[in-house]
Amino acid sequence: MTEAPQSYGQTWASDERPELPQTGDERSMLAAYLDHHRATLELKCRGVDPARLNDRTMPPSTLTLHGLLRHLTGVERWWFQINFAGDEVPLLYYSDDDPDQDFERLDGDIEKEFAVWHEECERSREIVAAHDLDDEGTRVRDGAPVSLRGVQDVVDSLVLPDEQGECDAVTQDALLELLEVCFG
């Protein structure tokens, strides 16, 4: 039998995230992993001096932890409320005239930004709790149907890395830029 490794990588002294379940039904597993990734973002941001959350670590990139928080706040609203639930709510940190304001306009108070993000995450959880995984919404971009299962999978796999560090290429590049801030 293969011996278990003694070290599984860096741990955070203040890591209060719940353990990820290794078994369970699909709904509870999806919800647990999504909440774990949400908690990971907060854990990493809370470990950085608030003044540094606006630091652009690799110019000319506009990526910052504050910007990533704002972006993910918008992602929660876009996928769960607008695309799946069909709520008529304004976009956060985006307009056609200023599409990159989530990363470029960092004039907000970081504690207020966290409060807005928490509200959006809670609204997403309410939507998930009120629907079956196979219930469908309408993707705004093209009118195609999108299931709740699909929305949770998109948010979970494209926005934040899984336990093996796998995520879409844009997020990988972003996280590489943030290594210096988070672990430096």
N, C-alpha and C positions, 0 to 999 in steps of 0.2 A: 504494500500500500504506500502511496506517495505521502511523504511527510508534509504537514501544513507549514507554510512559511511563518517565520516568527515576526515579520514586520509587513504590514499592509500599506505602508505609506504614511504620509504626514497626518497627524490627527490635530484637531483644534482643542485647546484647553477648555474653551467655553462652548464646546459642541453639545447643544441640548436637542439636536434633531432626534426624532424618534427613529428607532431601528427600522430599516426597511423590511417589510414582510417577505418571506421566501415562498410562501404559499398563500392561496386565497382565491376568491372569485375575481373575475376580470375587473369588475367595477372597483372593488376595494384596492386591488393592486394598482390600477391606473391612478386612482386618487392618491394613494400613498406615495407613489413615485413622483407625481406632480408636486405634492406638498413637500416632499423631501427636497426637490430641486428648488422650490421657492425658498425653503429654509436655508439651503446652501447659499443662495445669493445673499440673503440677509446676513448670514453668518460671516461671509467674506467682506461684505460692506461694513458691518459693525466692527470689524477688526481693524479698520483703517481710520486714521484721524479724519474727521469730517472735512477739514480744509483740503485734504488730499483727494477727496472723491471727485473733484473737478479737474484733477491733473490729467493732462493729455500726455500719456507716457511715451508715445512714439510718433512725434510729429512727422508728417503732416496729418496723420490720422486724428479725427475728432473724438475717438473713443475714450470714454471715461467711465468709471463705475457709476457716477451720478447719471450719465447718459444711458447706460445700460439699464439702470433702475427705471428711468422714464420710458425707455423703449419697451421693457417688459410690462410696464403698467398699461401701455397702449396695446400690447399683444393680448393681454387678458381681456380687455374690453373688445377689441376687434374680433377675436375668434369666438369667445363665449357669448357676449351680449349682441354684437352686431350681426355676425355671420350665422351663429346657431340659433339664438333666441329671437332674432329679428327686432331687437330693441332699437328704437329711434333715439339714439344718444349721439352727442357730438364726438368726433375723434379727439383723442388726447395727443398733444404734442405733434400734430401733423396737420398740414393743409397743402393743397396743390401748389400754393405760392411759396410755401416754406416746408418742404417735405422732410428735412433733416433736423427740425427743431428739437427733437428728442435728444440728439447728441450735441447740437450746436448752441442751444439757448439754455444755459444752466444757471439762470438767475433765481430759481426757486429755492426756498428753504428746504434743506435735505430732510428734516423731520416731517415737514408737510408732504414732501414727495413720498416718503415711506408711508404716511397715513393714507394718501390717495392709493398707493399700490395695495396696501392692506384692504382697503375698501373694494378695490377691483377684484382682488383674489377672493374675498368673501362673497361678492356677487357671483363670481364664477362657480364657487362651491354650491351656492343656492341653486343655480341653473342646473348643475350636474345632479344635485339631489332630487330635483323635480322631474327628471326625465329618464327614460330608458336609454341605454347605450345605442340602440338602433334608431331612436327618434332622429328625425332629420330637420335641419334648417336649410337655408338657402345662402350659398356663397355669394356675397355681394358682387365680387369681381365679374362673374360670368353667369350667375343664376343657377349654377349646378347644385345639386343636393349635397349636403355634408352631414354625416351622422355625428352624434355626440362622441362616439368612440373615435371617429376620425379627428375631431377637434382636439380631444384630449391627447391623442397620439401626436398631432402636429405640434401642439404647444410643448409637450414633454420631450419629443425627440429633436425638434429643430431649434428650440430656443436655448436649452441648457444641456450640458453633457450628461450622458448616463454614467454609471459607476466605472465604466472602463474608459471614460473620457471621450466617447464617441458622440459627435454632433455634426451639424452641417458645417461646410467649409468656412462660411463667413463667421460663424460663432467660434470655430477653432482659431481662426486668425485673431479674433477679438480677445479670446481668452489668453492667447500667447502674449498679446500686448499687455494684458493685465497681470501677468505673472510677477512682474517686478513690483507692482503695487501690492498684490495680495501676499506674496511670499518673500519679497525682496528684503 
